[in-house]
Amino acid sequence: MAESRARAVFLDRDGVLVEDVDYVRSVRQLEVLPGAAEAVRRLGKAGLKVVVVSNQSGVGRGYFSRRTLQRIHAELKARLARAGARLDAIYCCPHLPPGQGVKPCGCRKPGTGLVEKAARRWGLELPECFFVGDSTTDLQTARNAGCAPVLVRTGKGGRDGRYKARPEAVCKDVLEAAKWILRRLGK
């Protein structure tokens, strides 16, 4: 019998799990969105890996350090844990966007480097995975990686207009997205 491959739900951070404040620069600015912990808890309980994939160019711009970013993520994990929810990993691209002499990196969304890193780590079958985001960049990342894109109306709500990628579902927030994913998987 063939070994079952793991599935994951990739989540953008800002505008999906936490309030989008145009660069969370400190733990004080971190505000977990209503329903986010329950969404993460439900997905994990269903046996899915829950992985954050986020562009964090604030590091490259000098707005905050990698150390500060680590503290912010440690606090995010702690707050979710207090609500019984667990993130399996947080992957971030700290690089500047391409342009003005900056070459593109492989990890910045809509690139798939971070998604592929997670796929290697857990043996994920990417066409069996989902990517929940609030921007068309997130939707394009999902399409580029072969995952099912899910748009949430929190944060940017898809209004950034950078890419033409279409979602498979549009949900009010990450909790509604988690419920949609679990229904789709029959869980």
Sequence and secondary structure as in RCSB ss.txt:
>XXXX:A:sequence
MAESRARAVFLDRDGVLVEDVDYVRSVRQLEVLPGAAEAVRRLGKAGLKVVVVSNQSGVGRGYFSRRTLQRIHAE
LKARLARAGARLDAIYCCPHLPPGQGVKPCGCRKPGTGLVEKAARRWGLELPECFFVGDSTTDLQTARNAGCAPV
LVRTGKGGRDGRYKARPEAVCKDVLEAAKWILRRLGK
>XXXX:A:secstr
     B EEEE SBTTTB   SS  SGGG  B TTHHHHHHHHHHTT EEEEEEE TTTTTTSS HHHHHHHHHH
HHHHHHHTT   SEEEEE S  SBTTB   SSSTTS HHHHHHHHHHTB GGG EEEESSHHHHHHHHHHT EEE
EESSTTTTTT S     SEEESSHHHHHHHHHHHTT 
